[in-house]
């Protein structure tokens, strides 16, 4: 095993400098020196990113999604993990940077079956009936204004199935910006929302449900902890506790 990081790929694109690095059996994608995705080559059942763990807290509230849209895909680590745990899950990854899509396929084991990558602008995407949409897009280390505009939020809502959920990664400059974004999301989705902070990260994950989720009561959620942990190997107990801490009673789903 090499005792230092190895650069496997580098390409300067209009969207930033794309690099793939490896040390031992860990491989990661950087864009402008900021890590976007990391995998363990020999362990597809391991999801390393705390942000991805936060995204999948949504599984507490819904049945396993059948069709997923990834708006922004990083290196595709989330798709790789989902495919490994449940090959029946399918999805579309919409990525504006062609180089990133190439890297995901070549270096990060992006699944070939039931998943596809489209080089497109999510603002122009016309897919429908997604059980889950994960919007993970940043520009200059902040969530772009257009992504949380009423126009885009309504477009994404219309692409969800009746019981679908939008999961959005927010990077904001201050509390006022967050409040404005949450107001916009609730204008489209009502108060069927939850917020989840990510320890040691500035990210805030928002869950916006098309309808009241199937599993929402404290008793139902408690019963789901052990089965979900057995399937996904994630700490759903900690995720649920953080959700309860971040969402006082009466603030949304709770």
Secondary structure, 3 states (H helix, E strand, C coil): CCCCCEEEEEEEECCEEEEEEEECCEEEEEECCEEEEEEECCCCCCCCCHHHHHHHHHHHCCCCCCEEEEECCCCCHHHHHHHHHCCCCEEEEEECCHHHHHHHHHHCCCCCCCEEEEECCHHHCCCCCEEEEEECCCECCECCHHHHCHHHHHHHHHCEEEEEEEEEEECCCCHHHHHHHHHHHHHHHCCCEEEEECCCCCCEEEEEECCCCCCCCHHHHHHHHHHHHHHHCCCHHHHHHHHHHHCCCCCCCC
